[in-house]
Amino acid sequence: MSGSVIDPRNGFHPIPNNSYLMISAKNPSFALQVIGNGYLTVGKLQGGLNQQWKFFINNDGSFSIRSVLSGGTMEIPDTSTYVMKVFPYVLVN
């Protein structure tokens, strides 16, 4: 797990194969986590696999965010809601 803090003023350049915690800026004792049914929530910072994330650069310069616990990708299926879910990652050739 990476111990460095990302400074957004310098851009985001994830280190391949490092895992990251997404810690609340408002209350740094909480982090984004995936729960049993695949939904995301904010929970007390513990650093478990369910709170660790890896970033992968896509061909268009955007990022895919995958759970270290499940390998599922973070998806926002409908931008009209604030619910996010982690879906199983499937490689399509």
C-alpha positions as CSV (number, residue, x, y, z in Angstrom):
1,M,0.0,0.0,0.0
2,S,1.3,3.4,-0.9
3,G,2.2,5.7,2.0
4,S,2.4,8.9,-0.1
5,V,-0.3,11.6,-0.3
6,I,-1.4,12.8,-3.7
7,D,-1.2,16.6,-4.1
8,P,-3.9,17.4,-6.7
9,R,-2.1,20.7,-7.6
10,N,0.6,18.6,-9.3
11,G,-1.8,16.3,-11.2
12,F,-2.4,12.7,-10.6
13,H,0.2,10.2,-11.7
14,P,-0.5,6.9,-10.0
15,I,2.4,4.5,-9.7
16,P,1.7,1.2,-11.4
17,N,0.8,-1.6,-9.1
18,N,0.6,0.7,-6.0
19,S,-2.6,0.6,-4.1
20,Y,-4.2,3.8,-2.7
21,L,-6.6,4.8,0.0
22,M,-9.3,7.4,-0.8
23,I,-9.4,9.3,2.4
24,S,-12.1,11.9,3.2
25,A,-10.8,15.4,2.9
26,K,-13.4,16.6,5.4
27,N,-12.7,13.9,8.0
28,P,-9.4,12.0,7.4
29,S,-10.4,9.3,9.8
30,F,-12.8,7.9,7.1
31,A,-12.1,6.3,3.7
32,L,-14.0,5.0,0.7
33,Q,-14.7,1.3,1.0
34,V,-16.5,-1.5,-0.8
35,I,-19.0,-3.5,1.3
36,G,-20.3,-7.0,0.8
37,N,-22.9,-6.3,-1.8
38,G,-20.5,-4.4,-4.0
39,Y,-21.7,-0.9,-3.0
40,L,-19.4,1.8,-1.9
41,T,-19.6,3.6,1.4
42,V,-17.4,5.6,3.7
43,G,-16.1,3.8,6.7
44,K,-13.6,4.3,9.5
45,L,-10.1,4.3,8.1
46,Q,-8.6,0.9,8.7
47,G,-6.5,0.3,5.6
48,G,-8.1,-3.1,4.8
49,L,-8.2,-4.6,1.3
50,N,-11.8,-3.3,1.0
51,Q,-10.4,0.3,1.3
52,Q,-7.6,-0.1,-1.1
53,W,-7.8,0.9,-4.8
54,K,-5.6,0.7,-7.8
55,F,-5.6,3.2,-10.7
56,F,-5.1,2.1,-14.3
57,I,-4.7,4.6,-17.2
58,N,-7.1,4.0,-20.1
59,N,-6.2,4.7,-23.7
60,D,-8.1,8.0,-23.7
61,G,-6.1,9.3,-20.7
62,S,-8.9,8.6,-18.2
63,F,-8.5,6.2,-15.3
64,S,-10.2,3.0,-14.3
65,I,-10.3,2.5,-10.5
66,R,-10.3,-1.1,-9.3
67,S,-10.9,-2.5,-5.8
68,V,-7.9,-4.4,-4.4
69,L,-10.3,-6.7,-2.6
70,S,-12.4,-7.8,-5.6
71,G,-10.7,-6.5,-8.7
72,G,-14.0,-4.9,-9.6
73,T,-14.0,-1.5,-11.3
74,M,-15.7,1.5,-9.7
75,E,-18.6,2.6,-11.9
76,I,-21.1,5.4,-11.8
77,P,-24.0,3.9,-13.8
78,D,-26.2,6.9,-13.8
79,T,-25.0,10.4,-13.2
80,S,-28.4,11.5,-12.0
81,T,-27.8,9.6,-8.7
82,Y,-24.9,9.5,-6.2
83,V,-24.8,5.8,-5.8
84,M,-21.7,4.1,-7.0
85,K,-21.1,0.4,-7.2
86,V,-18.0,-1.8,-7.8
87,F,-18.6,-4.2,-10.7
88,P,-16.6,-7.3,-11.4
89,Y,-13.8,-6.5,-13.9
90,V,-14.1,-8.4,-17.2
91,L,-11.4,-8.1,-19.8
92,V,-12.9,-7.9,-23.3
93,N,-10.6,-8.6,-26.2
